[in-house]
Amino acid sequence: MALDHQTVLDIARLARLRIDDASVDRYAQELSRILDFVEQMNQIDTQGVLPLAHPHEGRLRLRQDVVSETDQRDAFQELAPAKEAGLYLVPRVIE
């Protein structure tokens, strides 16, 4: 599918892109090649081919759910400028 000069300018306007006149022909050729490739892909028979979420049929390796660090909340809250009932107090930003 060959795109003409005006079609490229229309596409650029819809996409809110500014293209200088010297580049329009190059964009027309490149976009035409992309559309030709898409058309070529549309010709492929995909009957019976299941869609994939990922090309590899791998499984995630999960680690054991065990505690690896001790509770350090009290030590961290000692550094806080303001705290109350185990919570950090911060200045109000929305009124």
N, CA, C and O atoms as a printed pandas DataFrame, in Angstrom:
     atom_number atom_name residue_name chain_id  residue_number  x_coord  y_coord  z_coord
0              1         N          MET        A               1    0.852   -1.168    0.000
1              2        CA          MET        A               1    0.000    0.000    0.000
2              3         C          MET        A               1    0.900    1.234    0.000
3              4         O          MET        A               1    1.642    1.457    0.957
4              5         N          ALA        A               2    0.845    1.998   -1.012
5              6        CA          ALA        A               2    1.676    3.192   -1.130
6              7         C          ALA        A               2    0.922    4.411   -0.614
7              8         O          ALA        A               2   -0.189    4.705   -1.055
8              9         N          LEU        A               3    1.531    5.100    0.308
9             10        CA          LEU        A               3    0.932    6.317    0.848
10            11         C          LEU        A               3    1.433    7.516    0.050
11            12         O          LEU        A               3    2.603    7.583   -0.327
12            13         N          ASP        A               4    0.539    8.449   -0.197
13            14        CA          ASP        A               4    0.955    9.644   -0.923
14            15         C          ASP        A               4    1.314   10.767    0.055
15            16         O          ASP        A               4    1.148   10.637    1.268
16            17         N          HIS        A               5    1.797   11.839   -0.493
17            18        CA          HIS        A               5    2.275   12.995    0.255
18            19         C          HIS        A               5    1.195   13.535    1.203
19            20         O          HIS        A               5    1.466   13.777    2.379
20            21         N          GLN        A               6   -0.010   13.718    0.697
21            22        CA          GLN        A               6   -1.096   14.299    1.495
22            23         C          GLN        A               6   -1.527   13.361    2.617
23            24         O          GLN        A               6   -1.849   13.825    3.711
24            25         N          THR        A               7   -1.539   12.051    2.370
25            26        CA          THR        A               7   -1.937   11.096    3.403
26            27         C          THR        A               7   -0.957   11.137    4.577
27            28         O          THR        A               7   -1.367   11.076    5.736
28            29         N          VAL        A               8    0.334   11.239    4.271
29            30        CA          VAL        A               8    1.332   11.333    5.335
30            31         C          VAL        A               8    1.124   12.607    6.146
31            32         O          VAL        A               8    1.225   12.585    7.372
32            33         N          LEU        A               9    0.839   13.693    5.485
33            34        CA          LEU        A               9    0.580   14.938    6.198
34            35         C          LEU        A               9   -0.677   14.842    7.060
35            36         O          LEU        A               9   -0.716   15.381    8.166
36            37         N          ASP        A              10   -1.701   14.159    6.558
37            38        CA          ASP        A              10   -2.923   13.965    7.342
38            39         C          ASP        A              10   -2.656   13.109    8.579
39            40         O          ASP        A              10   -3.148   13.413    9.666
40            41         N          ILE        A              11   -1.881   12.043    8.413
41            42        CA          ILE        A              11   -1.527   11.182    9.545
42            43         C          ILE        A              11   -0.728   11.979   10.578
43            44         O          ILE        A              11   -0.970   11.864   11.779
44            45         N          ALA        A              12    0.209   12.776   10.111
45            46        CA          ALA        A              12    1.019   13.587   11.022
46            47         C          ALA        A              12    0.148   14.582   11.776
47            48         O          ALA        A              12    0.350   14.800   12.971
48            49         N          ARG        A              13   -0.810   15.183   11.097
49            50        CA          ARG        A              13   -1.703   16.135   11.759
50            51         C          ARG        A              13   -2.532   15.434   12.830
51            52         O          ARG        A              13   -2.683   15.955   13.935
52            53         N          LEU        A              14   -3.075   14.249   12.511
53            54        CA          LEU        A              14   -3.875   13.510   13.487
54            55         C          LEU        A              14   -3.039   13.083   14.686
55            56         O          LEU        A              14   -3.535   13.038   15.812
56            57         N          ALA        A              15   -1.764   12.769   14.439
57            58        CA          ALA        A              15   -0.872   12.368   15.525
58            59         C          ALA        A              15   -0.233   13.561   16.216
59            60         O          ALA        A              15    0.556   13.405   17.149
60            61         N          ARG        A              16   -0.584   14.766   15.744
61            62        CA          ARG        A              16   -0.038   16.004   16.283
62            63         C          ARG        A              16    1.486   16.027   16.190
63            64         O          ARG        A              16    2.182   16.394   17.137
64            65         N          LEU        A              17    1.987   15.620   15.007
65            66        CA          LEU        A              17    3.418   15.643   14.722
66            67         C          LEU        A              17    3.703   16.691   13.662
67            68         O          LEU        A              17    2.913   16.873   12.736
68            69         N          ARG        A              18    4.806   17.368   13.790
69            70        CA          ARG        A              18    5.218   18.343   12.789
70            71         C          ARG        A              18    6.291   17.681   11.924
71            72         O          ARG        A              18    7.329   17.255   12.431
72            73         N          ILE        A              19    6.037   17.599   10.620
73            74        CA          ILE        A              19    6.986   17.010    9.679
74            75         C          ILE        A              19    7.330   18.074    8.652
75            76         O          ILE        A              19    6.445   18.702    8.070
76            77         N          ASP        A              20    8.630   18.271    8.434
77            78        CA          ASP        A              20    9.008   19.248    7.411
78            79         C          ASP        A              20    8.815   18.635    6.028
79            80         O          ASP        A              20    8.842   17.413    5.880
80            81         N          ASP        A              21    8.625   19.454    5.043
81            82        CA          ASP        A              21    8.311   18.997    3.684
82            83         C          ASP        A              21    9.407   18.114    3.095
83            84         O          ASP        A              21    9.118   17.248    2.270
84            85         N          ALA        A              22   10.646   18.317    3.500
85            86        CA          ALA        A              22   11.742   17.514    2.962
86            87         C          ALA        A              22   11.682   16.068    3.437
87            88         O          ALA        A              22   12.243   15.189    2.783
88            89         N          SER        A              23   11.015   15.799    4.558
89            90        CA          SER        A              23   10.979   14.444    5.118
90            91         C          SER        A              23    9.720   13.667    4.747
91            92         O          SER        A              23    9.645   12.467    5.013
92            93         N          VAL        A              24    8.743   14.311    4.147
93            94        CA          VAL        A              24    7.457   13.659    3.898
94            95         C          VAL        A              24    7.617   12.441    2.992
95            96         O          VAL        A              24    7.015   11.400    3.256
96            97         N          ASP        A              25    8.417   12.548    1.930
97            98        CA          ASP        A              25    8.577   11.413    1.024
98            99         C          ASP        A              25    9.233   10.222    1.713
99           100         O          ASP        A              25    8.854    9.076    1.475
100          101         N          ARG        A              26   10.221   10.498    2.571
101          102        CA          ARG        A              26   10.879    9.415    3.306
102          103         C          ARG        A              26    9.888    8.730    4.245
103          104         O          ARG        A              26    9.854    7.502    4.327
104          105         N          TYR        A              27    9.083    9.525    4.955
105          106        CA          TYR        A              27    8.059    8.945    5.832
106          107         C          TYR        A              27    7.036    8.154    5.036
107          108         O          TYR        A              27    6.576    7.109    5.495
108          109         N          ALA        A              28    6.675    8.623    3.870
109          110        CA          ALA        A              28    5.712    7.900    3.030
110          111         C          ALA        A              28    6.262    6.534    2.654
111          112         O          ALA        A              28    5.533    5.543    2.699
112          113         N          GLN        A              29    7.530    6.465    2.286
113          114        CA          GLN        A              29    8.135    5.184    1.934
114          115         C          GLN        A              29    8.195    4.248    3.134
115          116         O          GLN        A              29    7.848    3.071    3.026
116          117         N          GLU        A              30    8.634    4.768    4.274
117          118        CA          GLU        A              30    8.762    3.926    5.464
118          119         C          GLU        A              30    7.407    3.431    5.958
119          120         O          GLU        A              30    7.267    2.256    6.298
120          121         N          LEU        A              31    6.421    4.300    6.003
121          122        CA          LEU        A              31    5.087    3.879    6.431
122          123         C          LEU        A              31    4.472    2.888    5.445
123          124         O          LEU        A              31    3.776    1.959    5.854
124          125         N          SER        A              32    4.723    3.078    4.156
125          126        CA          SER        A              32    4.214    2.137    3.151
126          127         C          SER        A              32    4.838    0.763    3.348
127          128         O          SER        A              32    4.152   -0.252    3.227
128          129         N          ARG        A              33    6.134    0.720    3.650
129          130        CA          ARG        A              33    6.796   -0.570    3.898
130          131         C          ARG        A              33    6.202   -1.259    5.122
131          132         O          ARG        A              33    6.008   -2.475    5.119
132          133         N          ILE        A              34    5.912   -0.486    6.171
133          134        CA          ILE        A              34    5.310   -1.065    7.373
134          135         C          ILE        A              34    3.932   -1.635    7.058
135          136         O          ILE        A              34    3.607   -2.745    7.480
136          137         N          LEU        A              35    3.123   -0.884    6.320
137          138        CA          LEU        A              35    1.783   -1.361    5.972
138          139         C          LEU        A              35    1.840   -2.577    5.053
139          140         O          LEU        A              35    1.001   -3.471    5.164
140          141         N          ASP        A              36    2.819   -2.626    4.144
141          142        CA          ASP        A              36    2.998   -3.810    3.296
142          143         C          ASP        A              36    3.349   -5.029    4.134
143          144         O          ASP        A              36    2.864   -6.130    3.872
144          145         N          PHE        A              37    4.192   -4.834    5.141
145          146        CA          PHE        A              37    4.568   -5.942    6.016
146          147         C          PHE        A              37    3.371   -6.441    6.823
147          148         O          PHE        A              37    3.197   -7.647    6.994
148          149         N          VAL        A              38    2.550   -5.522    7.315
149          150        CA          VAL        A              38    1.338   -5.913    8.050
150          151         C          VAL        A              38    0.407   -6.692    7.132
151          152         O          VAL        A              38   -0.184   -7.689    7.549
152          153         N          GLU        A              39    0.273   -6.254    5.906
153          154        CA          GLU        A              39   -0.573   -6.973    4.948
154          155         C          GLU        A              39   -0.014   -8.371    4.690
155          156         O          GLU        A              39   -0.773   -9.333    4.565
156          157         N          GLN        A              40    1.291   -8.481    4.612
157          158        CA          GLN        A              40    1.931   -9.778    4.415
158          159         C          GLN        A              40    1.650  -10.697    5.605
159          160         O          GLN        A              40    1.399  -11.889    5.430
160          161         N          MET        A              41    1.692  -10.143    6.800
161          162        CA          MET        A              41    1.403  -10.944    7.994
162          163         C          MET        A              41   -0.061  -11.363    8.039
163          164         O          MET        A              41   -0.379  -12.440    8.544
164          165         N          ASN        A              42   -0.959  -10.524    7.516
165          166        CA          ASN        A              42   -2.380  -10.872    7.495
166          167         C          ASN        A              42   -2.668  -12.045    6.564
167          168         O          ASN        A              42   -3.700  -12.701    6.706
168          169         N          GLN        A              43   -1.784  -12.316    5.624
169          170        CA          GLN        A              43   -1.980  -13.424    4.689
170          171         C          GLN        A              43   -1.639  -14.781    5.309
171          172         O          GLN        A              43   -1.994  -15.816    4.743
172          173         N          ILE        A              44   -0.965  -14.799    6.444
173          174        CA          ILE        A              44   -0.536  -16.046    7.081
174          175         C          ILE        A              44   -1.738  -16.753    7.680
175          176         O          ILE        A              44   -2.576  -16.138    8.339
176          177         N          ASP        A              45   -1.809  -18.075    7.437
177          178        CA          ASP        A              45   -2.891  -18.880    7.980
178          179         C          ASP        A              45   -2.590  -19.188    9.447
179          180         O          ASP        A              45   -1.636  -19.904    9.753
180          181         N          THR        A              46   -3.399  -18.648   10.344
181          182        CA          THR        A              46   -3.207  -18.877   11.777
182          183         C          THR        A              46   -4.327  -19.740   12.358
183          184         O          THR        A              46   -4.535  -19.760   13.571
184          185         N          GLN        A              47   -5.026  -20.432   11.511
185          186        CA          GLN        A              47   -6.124  -21.293   11.957
186          187         C          GLN        A              47   -5.565  -22.380   12.875
187          188         O          GLN        A              47   -4.640  -23.098   12.496
188          189         N          GLY        A              48   -6.112  -22.499   14.053
189          190        CA          GLY        A              48   -5.690  -23.535   14.985
190          191         C          GLY        A              48   -4.473  -23.156   15.818
191          192         O          GLY        A              48   -4.005  -23.969   16.615
192          193         N          VAL        A              49   -3.957  -21.967   15.660
193          194        CA          VAL        A              49   -2.812  -21.524   16.454
194          195         C          VAL        A              49   -3.341  -20.787   17.677
195          196         O          VAL        A              49   -4.076  -19.806   17.555
196          197         N          LEU        A              50   -2.965  -21.264   18.842
197          198        CA          LEU        A              50   -3.434  -20.644   20.069
198          199         C          LEU        A              50   -2.589  -19.416   20.398
199          200         O          LEU        A              50   -1.370  -19.442   20.224
200          201         N          PRO        A              51   -3.213  -18.351   20.867
201          202        CA          PRO        A              51   -2.444  -17.159   21.237
202          203         C          PRO        A              51   -1.586  -17.440   22.466
203          204         O          PRO        A              51   -1.959  -18.230   23.334
204          205         N          LEU        A              52   -0.445  -16.788   22.524
205          206        CA          LEU        A              52    0.472  -16.951   23.638
206          207         C          LEU        A              52    0.580  -15.661   24.437
207          208         O          LEU        A              52    0.551  -14.565   23.878
208          209         N          ALA        A              53    0.704  -15.805   25.737
209          210        CA          ALA        A              53    0.996  -14.646   26.567
210          211         C          ALA        A              53    2.498  -14.412   26.590
211          212         O          ALA        A              53    2.956  -13.285   26.781
212          213         N          HIS        A              54    3.268  -15.485   26.393
213          214        CA          HIS        A              54    4.720  -15.397   26.403
214          215         C          HIS        A              54    5.246  -16.545   25.551
215          216         O          HIS        A              54    4.668  -17.631   25.579
216          217         N          PRO        A              55    6.321  -16.343   24.795
217          218        CA          PRO        A              55    6.793  -17.408   23.909
218          219         C          PRO        A              55    7.403  -18.600   24.636
219          220         O          PRO        A              55    7.556  -19.667   24.041
220          221         N          HIS        A              56    7.747  -18.442   25.887
221          222        CA          HIS        A              56    8.335  -19.547   26.657
222          223         C          HIS        A              56    7.297  -20.107   27.610
223          224         O          HIS        A              56    6.546  -19.363   28.242
224          225         N          GLU        A              57    7.265  -21.407   27.704
225          226        CA          GLU        A              57    6.319  -22.070   28.602
226          227         C          GLU        A              57    6.955  -22.297   29.965
227          228         O          GLU        A              57    6.830  -23.383   30.531
228          229         N          GLY        A              58    7.624  -21.306   30.489
229          230        CA          GLY        A              58    8.323  -21.455   31.759
230          231         C          GLY        A              58    7.406  -21.239   32.945
231          232         O          GLY        A              58    6.378  -20.568   32.857
232          233         N          ARG        A              59    7.802  -21.812   34.027
233          234        CA          ARG        A              59    7.092  -21.621   35.291
234          235         C          ARG        A              59    7.955  -20.746   36.190
235          236         O          ARG        A              59    9.183  -20.803   36.134
236          237         N          LEU        A              60    7.314  -19.952   37.004
237          238        CA          LEU        A              60    8.047  -19.125   37.939
238          239         C          LEU        A              60    8.562  -19.971   39.090
239          240         O          LEU        A              60    7.844  -20.797   39.654
240          241         N          ARG        A              61    9.829  -19.743   39.423
241          242        CA          ARG        A              61   10.375  -20.418   40.593
242          243         C          ARG        A              61   10.049  -19.569   41.802
243          244         O          ARG        A              61   10.456  -18.409   41.872
244          245         N          LEU        A              62    9.331  -20.119   42.742
245          246        CA          LEU        A              62    8.931  -19.382   43.920
246          247         C          LEU        A              62    9.821  -19.778   45.094
247          248         O          LEU        A              62   10.166  -20.948   45.259
248          249         N          ARG        A              63   10.181  -18.808   45.890
249          250        CA          ARG        A              63   10.986  -19.101   47.064
250          251         C          ARG        A              63   10.068  -19.435   48.229
251          252         O          ARG        A              63    8.876  -19.129   48.209
252          253         N          GLN        A              64   10.638  -20.060   49.230
253          254        CA          GLN        A              64    9.880  -20.381   50.424
254          255         C          GLN        A              64    9.497  -19.091   51.138
255          256         O          GLN        A              64   10.284  -18.145   51.173
256          257         N          ASP        A              65    8.318  -19.047   51.695
257          258        CA          ASP        A              65    7.827  -17.877   52.402
258          259         C          ASP        A              65    8.274  -17.957   53.859
259          260         O          ASP        A              65    7.522  -18.378   54.738
260          261         N          VAL        A              66    9.506  -17.546   54.088
261          262        CA          VAL        A              66   10.055  -17.577   55.442
262          263         C          VAL        A              66   10.569  -16.185   55.799
263          264         O          VAL        A              66   10.971  -15.423   54.920
264          265         N          VAL        A              67   10.555  -15.861   57.075
265          266        CA          VAL        A              67   11.044  -14.580   57.556
266          267         C          VAL        A              67   12.567  -14.584   57.445
267          268         O          VAL        A              67   13.237  -15.488   57.944
268          269         N          SER        A              68   13.102  -13.555   56.780
269          270        CA          SER        A              68   14.557  -13.497   56.630
270          271         C          SER        A              68   15.173  -12.343   57.422
271          272         O          SER        A              68   16.395  -12.277   57.560
272          273         N          GLU        A              69   14.347  -11.438   57.943
273          274        CA          GLU        A              69   14.837  -10.324   58.738
274          275         C          GLU        A              69   14.006  -10.203   60.009
275          276         O          GLU        A              69   12.839  -10.595   60.053
276          277         N          THR        A              70   14.623   -9.663   61.015
277          278        CA          THR        A              70   13.896   -9.453   62.262
278          279         C          THR        A              70   13.108   -8.155   62.188
279          280         O          THR        A              70   13.386   -7.291   61.356
280          281         N          ASP        A              71   12.127   -8.031   63.063
281          282        CA          ASP        A              71   11.304   -6.822   63.117
282          283         C          ASP        A              71   12.134   -5.673   63.678
283          284         O          ASP        A              71   12.623   -5.752   64.805
284          285         N          GLN        A              72   12.294   -4.604   62.895
285          286        CA          GLN        A              72   13.103   -3.466   63.313
286          287         C          GLN        A              72   12.276   -2.176   63.378
287          288         O          GLN        A              72   12.827   -1.076   63.318
288          289         N          ARG        A              73   10.959   -2.319   63.500
289          290        CA          ARG        A              73   10.098   -1.144   63.496
290          291         C          ARG        A              73   10.438   -0.174   64.615
291          292         O          ARG        A              73   10.500    1.034   64.389
292          293         N          ASP        A              74   10.654   -0.679   65.798
293          294        CA          ASP        A              74   10.942    0.210   66.923
294          295         C          ASP        A              74   12.231    0.993   66.690
295          296         O          ASP        A              74   12.306    2.177   67.016
296          297         N          ALA        A              75   13.233    0.345   66.135
297          298        CA          ALA        A              75   14.501    1.037   65.869
298          299         C          ALA        A              75   14.313    2.121   64.812
299          300         O          ALA        A              75   14.881    3.206   64.936
300          301         N          PHE        A              76   13.531    1.846   63.783
301          302        CA          PHE        A              76   13.286    2.844   62.742
302          303         C          PHE        A              76   12.436    3.995   63.255
303          304         O          PHE        A              76   12.658    5.148   62.885
304          305         N          GLN        A              77   11.463    3.689   64.106
305          306        CA          GLN        A              77   10.607    4.748   64.617
306          307         C          GLN        A              77   11.328    5.649   65.597
307          308         O          GLN        A              77   10.907    6.787   65.804
308          309         N          GLU        A              78   12.399    5.175   66.205
309          310        CA          GLU        A              78   13.195    6.036   67.070
310          311         C          GLU        A              78   13.809    7.187   66.277
311          312         O          GLU        A              78   14.089    8.249   66.835
312          313         N          LEU        A              79   14.020    6.976   64.963
313          314        CA          LEU        A              79   14.610    8.006   64.112
314          315         C          LEU        A              79   13.578    9.009   63.602
315          316         O          LEU        A              79   13.937   10.082   63.117
316          317         N          ALA        A              80   12.305    8.663   63.711
317          318        CA          ALA        A              80   11.240    9.519   63.160
318          319         C          ALA        A              80   11.035   10.756   64.018
319          320         O          ALA        A              80   11.075   10.668   65.245
320          321         N          PRO        A              81   10.814   11.911   63.391
321          322        CA          PRO        A              81   10.585   13.131   64.178
322          323         C          PRO        A              81    9.254   13.117   64.920
323          324         O          PRO        A              81    9.141   13.730   65.981
324          325         N          ALA        A              82    8.224   12.418   64.379
325          326        CA          ALA        A              82    6.919   12.373   65.055
326          327         C          ALA        A              82    6.282   11.013   64.803
327          328         O          ALA        A              82    6.234   10.519   63.676
328          329         N          LYS        A              83    5.797   10.429   65.886
329          330        CA          LYS        A              83    5.124    9.125   65.775
330          331         C          LYS        A              83    4.079    9.024   66.872
331          332         O          LYS        A              83    4.157    9.691   67.904
332          333         N          GLU        A              84    3.086    8.154   66.612
333          334        CA          GLU        A              84    2.029    7.946   67.598
334          335         C          GLU        A              84    1.397    6.593   67.353
335          336         O          GLU        A              84    1.008    6.287   66.226
336          337         N          ALA        A              85    1.288    5.775   68.393
337          338        CA          ALA        A              85    0.660    4.452   68.336
338          339         C          ALA        A              85    1.240    3.594   67.212
339          340         O          ALA        A              85    0.506    2.877   66.533
340          341         N          GLY        A              86    2.563    3.671   67.018
341          342        CA          GLY        A              86    3.216    2.848   66.007
342          343         C          GLY        A              86    3.110    3.379   64.596
343          344         O          GLY        A              86    3.519    2.705   63.650
344          345         N          LEU        A              87    2.569    4.574   64.435
345          346        CA          LEU        A              87    2.418    5.166   63.107
346          347         C          LEU        A              87    3.305    6.397   62.996
347          348         O          LEU        A              87    3.575    7.078   63.985
348          349         N          TYR        A              88    3.759    6.672   61.760
349          350        CA          TYR        A              88    4.530    7.881   61.488
350          351         C          TYR        A              88    3.567    9.038   61.272
351          352         O          TYR        A              88    2.589    8.903   60.536
352          353         N          LEU        A              89    3.835   10.174   61.908
353          354        CA          LEU        A              89    3.005   11.359   61.724
354          355         C          LEU        A              89    3.705   12.279   60.737
355          356         O          LEU        A              89    4.892   12.573   60.878
356          357         N          VAL        A              90    2.958   12.729   59.740
357          358        CA          VAL        A              90    3.508   13.606   58.698
358          359         C          VAL        A              90    2.628   14.839   58.586
359          360         O          VAL        A              90    1.465   14.807   58.986
360          361         N          PRO        A              91    3.171   15.931   58.044
361          362        CA          PRO        A              91    2.350   17.140   57.888
362          363         C          PRO        A              91    1.216   16.917   56.886
363          364         O          PRO        A              91    1.352   16.166   55.920
364          365         N          ARG        A              92    0.104   17.586   57.145
365          366        CA          ARG        A              92   -1.038   17.507   56.241
366          367         C          ARG        A              92   -0.694   18.258   54.961
367          368         O          ARG        A              92   -0.206   19.387   55.016
368          369         N          VAL        A              93   -0.948   17.632   53.795
369          370        CA          VAL        A              93   -0.662   18.278   52.520
370          371         C          VAL        A              93   -1.931   18.620   51.756
371          372         O          VAL        A              93   -1.879   19.418   50.821
372          373         N          ILE        A              94   -3.055   18.049   52.120
373          374        CA          ILE        A              94   -4.334   18.335   51.479
374          375         C          ILE        A              94   -5.295   18.850   52.539
375          376         O          ILE        A              94   -5.468   18.232   53.590
376          377         N          GLU        A              95   -5.904   19.960   52.260
377          378        CA          GLU        A              95   -6.834   20.526   53.247
378          379         C          GLU        A              95   -8.261   20.267   52.847
379          380         O          GLU        A              95   -9.184   20.669   53.555
